[in-house]
Amino acid sequence: MDLNEREPRELIQRLFWSRFAWMVEAKGLDPDDCLQEVYRGFLTRNRGRRPFDSRVTKLSTYGYIVIRSVTFNFLDHHKRADRRLGVVGAADDASTWAVLDVAQEEDGGSVWSVLEAGEVAPASWTCAR
């Protein structure tokens, strides 16, 4: 299946917008972002072990299965991200308020310490190489 051709691309868009876009919108996410993931899912599958084969299934059936899988994975990914302290890069996200300080010791080991913004703490862990 070639996504550069108009017919398969229109079929994918028609299936996505008619059956799955409402689920993405209901979760407050952008359906266009999910559609891009759907296209990426098709491209990945076409390069994998089981690309689309018209002797095995119709394009609409194959498309429905791939779109459903990618959409549910997209929604699940964002649901899990919300459980992990919200959106990455938010003010209360651990990756934005913690700084990992790594210093080399004379014996070749590394000293690791987690510092909160503006805080200076002694090294609490030593890792030997």
DSSP file (Angstrom, degrees, kcal/mol; ACC not computed):
  #  RESIDUE AA STRUCTURE BP1 BP2  ACC     N-H-->O    O-->H-N    N-H-->O    O-->H-N    TCO  KAPPA ALPHA  PHI   PSI    X-CA   Y-CA   Z-CA
    1    1 A M              0   0    0      0, 0.0     2,-0.6     0, 0.0    51,-0.1   0.000 360.0 360.0 360.0 131.6    0.0    0.0    0.0
    2    2 A D    >   -     0   0    0      1,-0.1     3,-1.3     2,-0.0     7,-0.2  -0.930 360.0-161.4-112.2 117.6    1.4    3.4   -1.0
    3    3 A L  T 3  S+     0   0    0     -2,-0.6    -1,-0.1     1,-0.3     6,-0.1   0.580  88.1  72.2 -74.8  -7.6    0.2    6.4    1.0
    4    4 A N  T 3  S+     0   0    0      4,-0.0    -1,-0.3     5,-0.0     2,-0.2   0.707  81.9  88.2 -75.7 -19.2    1.3    8.6   -1.9
    5    5 A E  S <> S-     0   0    0     -3,-1.3     4,-1.2     1,-0.1     5,-0.1  -0.550  80.3-134.4 -79.3 147.3   -1.6    7.4   -3.8
    6    6 A R  H  > S+     0   0    0     -2,-0.2     4,-2.5     1,-0.2     5,-0.2   0.890  94.2  59.0 -71.3 -42.0   -4.9    9.3   -3.4
    7    7 A E  H  > S+     0   0    0      1,-0.2     4,-2.1     2,-0.2    -1,-0.2   0.926 108.3  41.3 -61.1 -51.2   -7.3    6.4   -2.9
    8    8 A P  H  > S+     0   0    0      0, 0.0     4,-2.4     0, 0.0    -1,-0.2   0.894 115.3  52.3 -65.1 -35.9   -5.7    4.6    0.2
    9    9 A R  H  X S+     0   0    0     -4,-1.2     4,-2.3    -7,-0.2    -2,-0.2   0.909 110.7  47.1 -64.7 -41.6   -5.0    8.0    1.8
   10   10 A E  H  X S+     0   0    0     -4,-2.5     4,-2.8     2,-0.2    -1,-0.2   0.879 110.6  52.6 -67.6 -37.0   -8.7    9.1    1.4
   11   11 A L  H  X S+     0   0    0     -4,-2.1     4,-2.7    -5,-0.2     5,-0.2   0.924 109.8  48.6 -63.2 -43.9   -9.9    5.8    2.7
   12   12 A I  H  X S+     0   0    0     -4,-2.4     4,-2.6     2,-0.2    -2,-0.2   0.931 113.5  46.9 -61.4 -46.0   -7.8    6.1    5.8
   13   13 A Q  H  X S+     0   0    0     -4,-2.3     4,-2.9     2,-0.2     5,-0.3   0.923 112.4  49.8 -62.1 -44.2   -9.0    9.7    6.4
   14   14 A R  H  X S+     0   0    0     -4,-2.8     4,-1.9     1,-0.2     5,-0.2   0.924 113.5  45.6 -62.8 -45.2  -12.6    8.7    5.8
   15   15 A L  H  X S+     0   0    0     -4,-2.7     4,-2.0    -5,-0.2     5,-0.5   0.929 115.7  46.6 -63.3 -44.8  -12.4    5.7    8.3
   16   16 A F  H  X>S+     0   0    0     -4,-2.6     4,-2.3    -5,-0.2     5,-2.1   0.956 115.5  43.3 -63.9 -50.7  -10.6    7.8   10.9
   17   17 A W  H  <5S+     0   0    0     -4,-2.9     5,-0.2     1,-0.2    -1,-0.2   0.814 118.5  44.6 -68.8 -29.6  -12.9   10.8   10.8
   18   18 A S  H  <5S+     0   0    0     -4,-1.9    -1,-0.2    -5,-0.3    -2,-0.2   0.814 129.7  17.6 -84.3 -28.7  -16.1    8.8   10.7
   19   19 A R  H  <5S+     0   0    0     -4,-2.0    -3,-0.2    -5,-0.2    -2,-0.2   0.694 131.9  23.2-117.9 -22.8  -15.3    6.2   13.4
   20   20 A F  T >X5S+     0   0    0     -4,-2.3     4,-1.4    -5,-0.5     3,-0.8   0.665  95.1  79.5-124.0 -22.6  -12.4    7.3   15.6
   21   21 A A  H 3><S+     0   0    0     -5,-2.1     4,-2.6     1,-0.3     5,-0.2   0.854  90.5  59.8 -61.4 -34.6  -12.0   11.1   15.6
   22   22 A W  H 3> S+     0   0    0      1,-0.2     4,-2.2     2,-0.2    -1,-0.3   0.855 102.3  53.3 -63.8 -33.2  -14.9   11.6   18.1
   23   23 A M  H <> S+     0   0    0     -3,-0.8     4,-1.0     2,-0.2    -1,-0.2   0.908 110.5  46.7 -67.0 -40.6  -13.1    9.4   20.7
   24   24 A V  H ><>S+     0   0    0     -4,-1.4     5,-2.1     1,-0.2     3,-0.5   0.920 113.4  48.2 -67.4 -43.8   -9.9   11.5   20.4
   25   25 A E  H ><5S+     0   0    0     -4,-2.6     3,-1.7     1,-0.2    -2,-0.2   0.871 105.5  59.4 -63.9 -36.5  -11.9   14.8   20.7
   26   26 A A  H 3<5S+     0   0    0     -4,-2.2    -1,-0.2     1,-0.3    -2,-0.2   0.788 103.7  51.7 -64.2 -27.0  -13.9   13.5   23.7
   27   27 A K  T <<5S-     0   0    0     -4,-1.0    -1,-0.3    -3,-0.5    -2,-0.2   0.407 121.1-109.5 -88.3   1.8  -10.6   13.1   25.5
   28   28 A G  T < 5S+     0   0    0     -3,-1.7     2,-0.2     1,-0.3    -3,-0.2   0.713  76.5 129.4  79.9  20.8   -9.6   16.7   24.7
   29   29 A L      < -     0   0    0     -5,-2.1    -1,-0.3    -6,-0.1    -2,-0.1  -0.663  66.6 -99.3-106.5 163.9   -6.9   15.7   22.3
   30   30 A D    >>  -     0   0    0     -2,-0.2     4,-1.4     1,-0.2     3,-0.6  -0.719  22.0-154.4 -85.3 118.3   -6.2   16.9   18.8
   31   31 A P  H 3> S+     0   0    0      0, 0.0     4,-2.6     0, 0.0     5,-0.2   0.815  93.6  61.7 -62.3 -30.0   -7.5   14.4   16.2
   32   32 A D  H 3> S+     0   0    0      2,-0.2     4,-1.8     1,-0.2     5,-0.1   0.872 101.9  51.7 -64.8 -35.4   -5.0   15.7   13.6
   33   33 A D  H <> S+     0   0    0     -3,-0.6     4,-1.6     2,-0.2    -1,-0.2   0.913 111.2  47.3 -64.2 -41.9   -2.2   14.6   15.9
   34   34 A C  H  X S+     0   0    0     -4,-1.4     4,-2.1     1,-0.2    -2,-0.2   0.892 108.2  55.2 -66.7 -39.0   -3.7   11.2   16.1
   35   35 A L  H  X S+     0   0    0     -4,-2.6     4,-2.3     1,-0.2    -1,-0.2   0.874 105.4  53.1 -62.4 -36.6   -4.2   11.0   12.4
   36   36 A Q  H  X S+     0   0    0     -4,-1.8     4,-2.2     1,-0.2    -1,-0.2   0.895 108.3  50.0 -63.8 -39.0   -0.5   11.7   11.9
   37   37 A E  H  X S+     0   0    0     -4,-1.6     4,-2.3     2,-0.2    -2,-0.2   0.861 107.8  54.6 -65.4 -35.0    0.2    8.8   14.3
   38   38 A V  H  X S+     0   0    0     -4,-2.1     4,-2.2     2,-0.2    -2,-0.2   0.935 108.2  48.0 -63.4 -46.4   -2.1    6.6   12.2
   39   39 A Y  H  X S+     0   0    0     -4,-2.3     4,-2.4     1,-0.2    -2,-0.2   0.915 111.9  50.0 -59.9 -42.4   -0.2    7.5    9.0
   40   40 A R  H  X S+     0   0    0     -4,-2.2     4,-2.5     1,-0.2    -1,-0.2   0.878 107.9  54.2 -63.5 -36.9    3.0    6.6   10.9
   41   41 A G  H  X S+     0   0    0     -4,-2.3     4,-2.3     2,-0.2    -1,-0.2   0.892 108.6  48.5 -63.5 -40.4    1.5    3.3   12.0
   42   42 A F  H  X S+     0   0    0     -4,-2.2     4,-2.2     2,-0.2    -2,-0.2   0.924 112.0  48.6 -65.1 -44.1    0.7    2.4    8.4
   43   43 A L  H  X S+     0   0    0     -4,-2.4     4,-1.1     1,-0.2    -2,-0.2   0.902 112.0  49.4 -63.4 -40.8    4.2    3.3    7.2
   44   44 A T  H  X S+     0   0    0     -4,-2.5     4,-0.6     1,-0.2     3,-0.4   0.917 112.2  47.4 -63.9 -44.1    5.7    1.2   10.0
   45   45 A R  H >< S+     0   0    0     -4,-2.3     3,-0.7     1,-0.2    -1,-0.2   0.848 106.5  57.9 -68.0 -33.3    3.6   -1.8    9.3
   46   46 A N  H 3< S+     0   0    0     -4,-2.2    -1,-0.2     1,-0.2    -2,-0.2   0.798 110.0  44.3 -67.2 -26.8    4.3   -1.6    5.6
   47   47 A R  H 3< S+     0   0    0     -4,-1.1    -1,-0.2    -3,-0.4    -2,-0.2   0.526 107.7  77.9 -91.0  -6.3    8.1   -1.9    6.4
   48   48 A G  S << S-     0   0    0     -3,-0.7    -3,-0.1    -4,-0.6    -4,-0.0   0.124 102.9 -75.1 -88.7-158.2    7.5   -4.7    8.9
   49   49 A R  S    S+     0   0    0      1,-0.2    -4,-0.1     2,-0.0    -3,-0.1   0.835 120.8  39.9 -71.6 -35.3    6.8   -8.4    8.6
   50   50 A R  S    S+     0   0    0     -5,-0.2    -1,-0.2     3,-0.0     3,-0.1  -0.648  72.1 173.1-121.4  75.2    3.2   -8.2    7.6
   51   51 A P        -     0   0    0      0, 0.0    -5,-0.1     0, 0.0     2,-0.1  -0.262  52.8 -67.0 -70.9 169.3    2.6   -5.3    5.1
   52   52 A F        -     0   0    0    -51,-0.1     2,-0.4     1,-0.0     7,-0.1  -0.345  52.2-170.4 -60.1 132.1   -0.8   -5.0    3.5
   53   53 A D    >>  -     0   0    0     -3,-0.1     4,-1.8     1,-0.1     3,-1.5  -0.971  16.4-157.3-128.6 114.6   -1.6   -7.8    1.1
   54   54 A S  T 34 S+     0   0    0     -2,-0.4    -1,-0.1     1,-0.3     5,-0.1   0.661  92.8  62.9 -68.5 -14.9   -4.7   -7.5   -1.1
   55   55 A R  T 34 S+     0   0    0      1,-0.1    -1,-0.3     3,-0.0     3,-0.1   0.725 109.6  40.0 -77.8 -20.9   -4.9  -11.3   -1.5
   56   56 A V  T <4 S-     0   0    0     -3,-1.5     2,-0.3     1,-0.3    -2,-0.2   0.855 126.3  -5.2 -95.6 -41.7   -5.5  -11.7    2.2
   57   57 A T  S  < S-     0   0    0     -4,-1.8    -1,-0.3     4,-0.0     2,-0.2  -0.957  71.6 -95.1-150.5 163.5   -7.8   -8.8    3.1
   58   58 A K     >  -     0   0    0     -2,-0.3     4,-2.4     1,-0.1     5,-0.2  -0.495  35.8-119.1 -78.3 154.6   -9.5   -5.7    1.8
   59   59 A L  H  > S+     0   0    0      1,-0.2     4,-3.0     2,-0.2     5,-0.2   0.868 113.4  55.9 -62.5 -36.4   -7.9   -2.4    2.3
   60   60 A S  H  > S+     0   0    0      2,-0.2     4,-2.2     1,-0.2    -1,-0.2   0.896 109.6  45.2 -66.0 -39.0  -10.8   -1.1    4.3
   61   61 A T  H  > S+     0   0    0      2,-0.2     4,-2.2     1,-0.2    -2,-0.2   0.941 115.8  45.9 -68.2 -47.4  -10.6   -4.0    6.8
   62   62 A Y  H  X S+     0   0    0     -4,-2.4     4,-2.4     1,-0.2     5,-0.2   0.922 113.8  50.3 -59.6 -45.0   -6.8   -3.7    7.2
   63   63 A G  H  X S+     0   0    0     -4,-3.0     4,-3.0    -5,-0.2     5,-0.3   0.904 108.5  51.6 -61.0 -43.1   -7.2    0.1    7.5
   64   64 A Y  H  X S+     0   0    0     -4,-2.2     4,-2.5     1,-0.2    -1,-0.2   0.917 111.1  47.8 -60.6 -44.1   -9.9   -0.3   10.2
   65   65 A I  H  X S+     0   0    0     -4,-2.2     4,-2.2     2,-0.2    -2,-0.2   0.927 115.3  44.0 -64.4 -45.5   -7.7   -2.7   12.3
   66   66 A V  H  X S+     0   0    0     -4,-2.4     4,-2.7     2,-0.2     5,-0.3   0.928 114.9  48.5 -66.5 -45.0   -4.6   -0.5   12.0
   67   67 A I  H  X S+     0   0    0     -4,-3.0     4,-2.7    -5,-0.2     5,-0.2   0.919 112.2  49.3 -62.4 -43.3   -6.5    2.8   12.8
   68   68 A R  H  X S+     0   0    0     -4,-2.5     4,-2.5    -5,-0.3     5,-0.2   0.934 113.4  46.8 -61.2 -46.1   -8.2    1.2   15.8
   69   69 A S  H  X S+     0   0    0     -4,-2.2     4,-2.2    -5,-0.2    -2,-0.2   0.937 115.3  44.0 -62.4 -48.3   -5.0   -0.1   17.1
   70   70 A V  H  X S+     0   0    0     -4,-2.7     4,-2.5     2,-0.2    -1,-0.2   0.902 114.1  50.5 -66.1 -41.1   -3.1    3.2   16.7
   71   71 A T  H  X S+     0   0    0     -4,-2.7     4,-2.6    -5,-0.3     5,-0.2   0.928 111.6  46.8 -64.4 -45.3   -5.9    5.3   18.0
   72   72 A F  H  X S+     0   0    0     -4,-2.5     4,-2.5    -5,-0.2    -1,-0.2   0.890 113.3  49.1 -65.3 -37.8   -6.3    3.2   21.2
   73   73 A N  H  X S+     0   0    0     -4,-2.2     4,-2.5    -5,-0.2    -1,-0.2   0.896 110.7  51.4 -65.2 -39.2   -2.6    3.2   21.7
   74   74 A F  H  X S+     0   0    0     -4,-2.5     4,-1.9     2,-0.2    -2,-0.2   0.931 113.1  44.3 -61.5 -47.4   -2.6    7.0   21.3
   75   75 A L  H  X S+     0   0    0     -4,-2.6     4,-2.1     1,-0.2    -2,-0.2   0.906 114.2  49.5 -65.7 -41.6   -5.4    7.5   23.8
   76   76 A D  H  X S+     0   0    0     -4,-2.5     4,-2.6     2,-0.2     5,-0.2   0.894 108.0  54.2 -65.1 -40.0   -3.7    5.0   26.3
   77   77 A H  H  X S+     0   0    0     -4,-2.5     4,-1.9     1,-0.2    -1,-0.2   0.921 112.0  43.7 -59.5 -44.6   -0.4    6.8   26.0
   78   78 A H  H  X S+     0   0    0     -4,-1.9     4,-1.7     2,-0.2    -1,-0.2   0.831 111.3  54.2 -73.1 -30.9   -2.0   10.2   26.9
   79   79 A K  H  X S+     0   0    0     -4,-2.1     4,-1.3     2,-0.2    -2,-0.2   0.920 110.9  45.9 -66.7 -42.5   -4.0    8.6   29.7
   80   80 A R  H  X S+     0   0    0     -4,-2.6     4,-1.2     1,-0.2    -2,-0.2   0.854 108.8  56.3 -67.8 -34.1   -0.8    7.2   31.2
   81   81 A A  H  <>S+     0   0    0     -4,-1.9     5,-0.7     1,-0.2    -1,-0.2   0.874 104.6  53.0 -65.0 -36.1    1.0   10.5   30.7
   82   82 A D  H  X5S+     0   0    0     -4,-1.7     4,-0.7     1,-0.2     3,-0.4   0.856 107.6  51.1 -66.4 -34.0   -1.8   12.2   32.8
   83   83 A R  H  <5S+     0   0    0     -4,-1.3     2,-0.9     1,-0.2    -1,-0.2   0.746  98.1  69.6 -73.2 -22.7   -1.2    9.7   35.6
   84   84 A R  T  <5S-     0   0    0     -4,-1.2    -1,-0.2    -3,-0.2    -2,-0.1  -0.345 136.0 -69.0 -91.8  52.6    2.5   10.4   35.5
   85   85 A L  T  45S-     0   0    0     -2,-0.9    -2,-0.2    -3,-0.4     2,-0.2   0.696  86.5 -82.4  72.2  21.7    2.3   13.9   36.9
   86   86 A G  S  <<S+     0   0    0     -4,-0.7     2,-0.2    -5,-0.7    -2,-0.2  -0.477  89.0   1.1  91.2-158.4    0.6   15.4   33.9
   87   87 A V  S >  S-     0   0    0     -2,-0.2     3,-2.0     1,-0.1     2,-0.2  -0.450  79.5-106.0 -73.3 136.9    2.1   16.7   30.7
   88   88 A V  T 3  S+     0   0    0      1,-0.3    -1,-0.1    -2,-0.2     3,-0.1  -0.438 108.2  29.3 -63.4 131.0    5.9   16.4   30.3
   89   89 A G  T 3  S+     0   0    0      1,-0.3    -1,-0.3    -2,-0.2    -2,-0.1   0.356  87.4 136.3  98.5  -3.7    7.4   19.9   30.7
   90   90 A A  S X  S-     0   0    0     -3,-2.0     3,-1.6     1,-0.1    -1,-0.3  -0.294  70.8-105.6 -71.4 163.2    4.6   21.2   33.0
   91   91 A A  T 3  S+     0   0    0      1,-0.3    -1,-0.1    -3,-0.1    -3,-0.0   0.815 120.6  44.9 -61.7 -31.5    5.6   23.2   36.0
   92   92 A D  T 3  S+     0   0    0     -7,-0.1    -1,-0.3     4,-0.1     2,-0.3   0.302  85.7 118.2 -97.5  10.8    4.9   20.3   38.4
   93   93 A D    X>  -     0   0    0     -3,-1.6     3,-1.5     1,-0.1     4,-1.3  -0.576  67.8-132.3 -77.9 138.0    6.6   17.7   36.3
   94   94 A A  H 3> S+     0   0    0      1,-0.3     4,-1.7    -2,-0.3    -1,-0.1   0.822 104.0  61.0 -59.9 -32.5    9.5   15.9   38.0
   95   95 A S  H 34 S+     0   0    0      1,-0.2    -1,-0.3     2,-0.2    -7,-0.0   0.706 107.2  45.2 -71.4 -17.1   11.7   16.4   34.9
   96   96 A T  H <4 S+     0   0    0     -3,-1.5    -1,-0.2    -6,-0.2    -2,-0.2   0.714 118.0  38.9 -97.3 -22.5   11.4   20.2   35.1
   97   97 A W  H  < S+     0   0    0     -4,-1.3    20,-1.1    -3,-0.1     2,-0.4   0.627 104.3  72.1-103.3 -12.2   12.0   20.7   38.9
   98   98 A A  E  <  -A  116   0A   0     -4,-1.7     2,-0.5    -5,-0.2    18,-0.2  -0.839  59.7-163.8-105.0 140.7   14.7   18.1   39.6
   99   99 A V  E     -A  115   0A   0     16,-2.8    16,-3.1    -2,-0.4     2,-0.6  -0.984  13.5-141.7-120.9 129.5   18.3   18.5   38.4
  100  100 A L  E     -A  114   0A   0     -2,-0.5     2,-0.6    14,-0.2    14,-0.2  -0.818  15.8-160.1 -93.5 121.3   20.6   15.5   38.3
  101  101 A D  E     -A  113   0A   0     12,-3.2    12,-1.9    -2,-0.6     2,-0.5  -0.896   9.0-175.5-105.5 121.9   24.1   16.4   39.4
  102  102 A V  E     +A  112   0A   0     -2,-0.6     2,-0.4    10,-0.2    10,-0.2  -0.974   3.8 178.5-119.9 124.8   26.9   14.0   38.4
  103  103 A A  E     -A  111   0A   0      8,-2.1     8,-2.9    -2,-0.5     2,-0.4  -0.956  26.0-124.4-125.3 145.0   30.4   14.6   39.5
  104  104 A Q  E     -A  110   0A   0     -2,-0.4     6,-0.2     6,-0.2     2,-0.2  -0.719  22.2-147.0 -88.1 134.6   33.5   12.6   38.9
  105  105 A E    >   -     0   0    0      4,-2.8     3,-1.4    -2,-0.4    -1,-0.0  -0.545  27.4-108.2 -92.6 166.6   35.5   11.3   41.8
  106  106 A E  T 3  S+     0   0    0      1,-0.3    -1,-0.1    -2,-0.2    -2,-0.0   0.820 116.8  58.2 -64.4 -31.6   39.3   10.9   41.8
  107  107 A D  T 3  S-     0   0    0      1,-0.1    -1,-0.3     2,-0.0     3,-0.1   0.385 122.7-101.0 -82.9   6.2   39.0    7.1   41.8
  108  108 A G  S <  S+     0   0    0     -3,-1.4    -2,-0.1     1,-0.3    -1,-0.1   0.312  84.1 123.3  95.3  -8.7   37.0    7.1   38.6
  109  109 A G        -     0   0    0     19,-0.1    -4,-2.8    -5,-0.1     2,-0.4  -0.280  57.1-123.2 -78.7 170.8   33.6    6.6   40.2
  110  110 A S  E     -AB 104 127A   0     17,-2.9    17,-3.0    -6,-0.2     2,-0.5  -0.917   8.8-146.8-117.1 144.0   30.6    8.9   39.8
  111  111 A V  E     -AB 103 126A   0     -8,-2.9    -8,-2.1    -2,-0.4     2,-0.4  -0.949  18.5-166.8-108.7 122.6   28.7   10.7   42.5
  112  112 A W  E     +AB 102 125A   0     13,-1.9    13,-1.5    -2,-0.5    12,-0.8  -0.910  12.8 165.4-111.9 134.5   25.0   11.2   41.7
  113  113 A S  E     -A  101   0A   0    -12,-1.9   -12,-3.2    -2,-0.4     2,-0.6  -0.994  29.9-134.6-146.3 146.0   22.7   13.5   43.6
  114  114 A V  E     -A  100   0A   0     -2,-0.3     2,-0.4   -14,-0.2   -14,-0.2  -0.878  25.3-169.8-101.1 123.9   19.2   14.9   42.8
  115  115 A L  E     -A   99   0A   0    -16,-3.1   -16,-2.8    -2,-0.6     2,-0.2  -0.932  15.5-137.8-115.6 134.8   18.9   18.6   43.5
  116  116 A E  E >   -A   98   0A   0     -2,-0.4     3,-2.7   -18,-0.2   -18,-0.2  -0.503  54.8 -65.1 -80.9 162.2   15.7   20.5   43.6
  117  117 A A  T 3  S+     0   0    0    -20,-1.1    -1,-0.2     1,-0.3     3,-0.1  -0.216 122.6   0.2 -53.6 123.8   15.7   23.9   41.9
  118  118 A G  T 3  S+     0   0    0      1,-0.2     2,-0.4    -3,-0.1    -1,-0.3   0.387 104.2 120.6  81.3  -3.5   18.0   26.2   43.9
  119  119 A E    <   -     0   0    0     -3,-2.7     2,-0.6     2,-0.0    -1,-0.2  -0.745  48.6-156.2 -99.0 141.0   19.0   23.6   46.4
  120  120 A V        +     0   0    0     -2,-0.4    -5,-0.0    -3,-0.1    -3,-0.0  -0.966  21.2 176.0-115.0 118.2   22.6   22.4   47.0
  121  121 A A        -     0   0    0     -2,-0.6     3,-0.1    -5,-0.0     2,-0.1  -0.896  32.8-107.0-122.4 150.0   22.7   18.9   48.6
  122  122 A P        -     0   0    0      0, 0.0     2,-0.1     0, 0.0    -1,-0.0  -0.385  51.9 -86.6 -68.9 154.6   25.6   16.7   49.4
  123  123 A A        -     0   0    0      1,-0.1   -10,-0.2   -10,-0.1     3,-0.1  -0.407  43.9-177.5 -63.4 133.3   26.1   13.7   47.2
  124  124 A S        +     0   0    0    -12,-0.8     2,-0.4     1,-0.2   -11,-0.2   0.639  61.1  45.8-109.4 -18.3   24.0   10.8   48.4
  125  125 A W  E     -B  112   0A   0    -13,-1.5   -13,-1.9     2,-0.0     2,-0.4  -0.976  58.3-163.7-129.1 141.4   24.9    8.0   46.0
  126  126 A T  E     -B  111   0A   0     -2,-0.4     2,-0.5   -15,-0.2   -15,-0.2  -0.992   6.6-167.3-122.7 129.1   28.3    6.8   44.7
  127  127 A C  E     -B  110   0A   0    -17,-3.0   -17,-2.9    -2,-0.4     2,-0.3  -0.967   9.6-149.3-118.6 121.8   28.5    4.5   41.7
  128  128 A A              0   0    0     -2,-0.5   -19,-0.1   -19,-0.2   -20,-0.1  -0.658 360.0 360.0 -86.9 145.6   31.7    2.7   40.8
  129  129 A R              0   0    0     -2,-0.3    -1,-0.1     0, 0.0   -20,-0.1   0.462 360.0 360.0 -84.5 360.0   32.5    2.0   37.2
